[in-house]
Amino acid sequence: MDQTFEIGDHMKPMGREASIDQSKLRRVTDASKLRNKVLALVQANSKDDVISCNASVAGFVHVSLVEKDSEGSDILTITAPSSNKYDSKFYVVGDITWTET
């Protein structure tokens, strides 16, 4: 089931109207589309905290590889500036794609 959430005006670009696609949060259902994306690691207790901006960004990670395990679950290989364990269940992905040449 695809869920769409509206974000507040304070999250939209200043001085511009955001298009509908830029003003919605959607659950990622196809992890393969995350390859080479930069994700924001969000410290939140619930999706409502993310939507209402009651959460902070702890950092950013780069998804370098997306694979399936033997059970069909997605495994993301990430590049991060720290080797600390990431306990967040919430990541926010935008339009930024990063590839090394």
N, C-alpha and C positions, 0 to 999 in steps of 0.2 A: 504494500500500500504506500503510495507516494504521498508524503506530507509536505505541505507548503506553509510557511510562517511569514507573516508580515513584520518587517522591522521598522523602527521609528524613524522620523524625519532627521533626527540628530545623527543617524548613521549613514545618511545619503550624502553625496558630494555637495560641498558648499557652493551656493550660487547656481546650481544646475538641478534640473529635474532628472531623477533617476528613472530609467526605463523599468518596466515591470520585471524583466529578467534580473536586473541588478538589485531590485528591492525585495527579493524573496530569498528565504533560506529553504533549502531542500535537502532531504536525506540522500546521501550518495548510495545508490543501489548497485552500481557497477564499479567496483574498486579498480578495475583495469584502467579506467579513465583518470585515475590519480597519479599514474606514472609521470614523473618529471614535474609534478606540481609542488608548490610551496604551501604548506599547511600551517595555520596558526594553532598552537597548542593552547587551549582555553581551560582555565581553572574554574570549573562550575560544578554545582551539585545536581543540576537538572537542565534539561533543554530550555526550560522557561527562564533560567538564569542567563543563558546565552542570548535568547531572543530579547529579553528585557534589558540587556547590557549590564546585568548585575554580576558580571564575571570579568576577570582580567586575563590578558594574554600573557602566558608564561614564557613564550618563545616561539620559534619557528623551526620546522623540519622540512627536509626535502625528501620526497618519495622517489627513490632511485629504481625500485623494482617491485612488481606486484606478481605474486605467484599463488597457486592453489596448493594446499596440503593434500594428504591422502584422503581426508574426509570432505574435501571440497571447500574448506574455509579459506578465506583470503589471508595471505601473509604479506605484509608490507615491509620492505627493507627501506629504512630511512637513514638519512645523513643528518646529524644534529651537532650543534656546537658543544654539546656536553654529553658525557657518557652516563648521566644520571638516569634513573628509572623514571619513566613517564607514566603516571597513574591516571591521567585524564582520559575520560571517555569521549570528550568533545574536541573535535578539530574543526576549524573553519577553513574552507578552500575558496580561493578566489580565481582570478584569471591569470595569475602569475605562473608561468612555466619556465623552468630552468633546466637547460641541458649543457653539459660540458662538451667542448669540441676538442 
